[in-house]
Amino acid sequence: MEPFILFGIILALALNFVNGLNDASHSIATVVATKALSPMKAILLTAVCNMFGPFVFTTAVAVTIGTGIIRPGALTPLSITVAMGTAIVLVFVATRSGMPISSSHAMVGGLLGAGIGVAGLSAVLLPGGEVFAEIVISGILGAGAGAILLGAIAASLGGDVKQAFLLGAIFGAAIIIPCLMIAGVLKLSGLVAIVLFIFISPILGMVAAFLFDVLISHLFRHSRQNRMRRIFQPLHAFASLFQATGHGANDGQHAVGLITALLVSAGILSSFIVPTWVILASAITIGFGTCFGGWQVVDRMAKKITKIRPYQGFCAATTASSILAGVTEYGVPVSSTHVISGAIVGVGATRGKNAVQWDVVREMVTAWVITIPVALVIAWGGYYCIAALLPSFA
């Protein structure tokens, strides 16, 4: 194996390491906040679950990473290496500053930037116009249905109808897309699905967690806090570990897809068939990274968004893990950061809008939105400079 390819494989594994370093917060933030598990137990158990994730679920996410974003001709050893280097730097810097950004989107932006550096805008895989038309029509129908439904409920209860219409439209537009995907009516994959789920996944997490919290609160409305804690602390711990498994299956396949694409681009593999050793190496590194979890990120998610009770931690972790498992099955590399953050906001919002620190949420959302463009620009510039200085590597 050529030294440059070996270096690329090491970089891919390093990307999974920093992924575990930053994204460890997603699985342990709520369970540490509610004291369902001690920080050390949470880290170690989460690391194990992260390692098993890629083996429990499908490798569809790895296929999307390796074949669904950039055309094969633009996936060269250098472009893949530059993309990975860009993602590693961004995730590491974010972890040091305590900002839970999406390593998924840092990597996607890196692939886009480096791929454009190789072959221009034609390197990007985009669906036909009819797909965009279906998305727009579906979104409008969902927004209309959501606005009418929530507006009618608000009117019957004497609430703020205008606000209900707005929230209903947002929730309806976000929820209808994954529902149509599950039903097989709307077929989305690759870059368009990734970009859509930047906005859809936190809304899904927030709505599902909010409704689940309301249901649990109603069912246990006559229970004392001590009894609620005894019931939901172990359930919360289990849900968080399932969430970690889903995280490993989705985010843990980044390196799987990149290493396989690297081997294909170098001619070592003739087709995109994921070797078992690649899955195993990637799983180990993401688990190892989780053991060194970024505590600044954990602190922001566990304490600064909202105060979480044990049953709310269970609601947030359960809904987040379910969403991650669902989108992983469809091969969409979503951000687990977005999903669990949305779920935490959802359970906090059940106590009123003032229970959520919206300034912290705004900072996080801003980071989510700019991650792909920033990574794209850095990777494009990096590829351009390296290709100009070392044309033999291009």
HUJOQUI-V344903 format. One record per pair of residues at least 24 apart in sequence whose ideal C-beta (glycine too) atoms are under 6 Angstrom apart, sorted by the first residue. I is the first residue (numbers start at 0). J is the second residue. Records with the same first field share a line. If there is no record, write none. Layout:
I: J  J
This chain:
3: 76
4: 265
7: 76  80  261
8: 258
10: 80  83
11: 83  254  257  258
12: 254  284
13: 87
14: 83  86  87  254
15: 254  281  284  285
16: 284  288
17: 87  90  91
18: 102  250  285
19: 285  288  289
20: 94  288  291  293
21: 90  94  293  296
22: 250  335
23: 289  292
24: 99  296  297  300
25: 335  339
26: 239  242  243  246
28: 297  300  301
29: 307  312  315  316
30: 235  236  239
31: 301
32: 301  307
33: 307  309  312
35: 232  235  236
36: 236
42: 290  292
44: 240
45: 243  289
46: 286  289  290
48: 240  243  244
49: 243  247  285  286  289
50: 282  286
52: 244  247  248  251
53: 247  248  251  252  278  282
55: 244
56: 248  327
58: 273
59: 330
60: 249  252  327  330  332
61: 252  255  256  273
63: 330  332
64: 256
65: 256  259  260  271
66: 271
67: 188  189
68: 110  189  190
69: 110  114  122
70: 122
73: 114  117  118  122
74: 260  264
75: 117  264
76: 264  265
77: 392  393
78: 113  114  117  382
79: 257  260  261
81: 113  378  381  382
82: 109  110  113  378
85: 109  374  377  378
89: 374
94: 293
97: 295  296  299
98: 366
99: 296  300  336
100: 366  370
101: 334  336  370
103: 332  334
104: 334  370  371
105: 370  374
106: 253
107: 193  371
108: 371  374  375
109: 374  378
111: 375
112: 375  378  379
113: 378  382
115: 379
116: 379  382  383
124: 189
126: 191
133: 185
137: 175  179
138: 172
141: 171  172  175
142: 168  171  172
144: 171
145: 170  171
170: 206
173: 199  202
192: 331
196: 331  333
200: 333  337  338
201: 337  341
203: 322
204: 319  338  341  342
205: 341  344  345
207: 318
208: 314  315  318  342  345  346
209: 345  348  349
211: 314  318
212: 311  314  346  349
215: 310  314
227: 310
228: 309
231: 309  310  313
232: 309
234: 313
235: 309  312  313
238: 313  316  317
239: 316
241: 320
242: 316  319  320
245: 320  323  324
246: 335
247: 285
248: 327
249: 323  327
250: 335
251: 281  282  285
254: 281
255: 281
303: 356  359
304: 343  356  359
305: 347  354  355
311: 346
314: 346
315: 342  343  346
318: 342
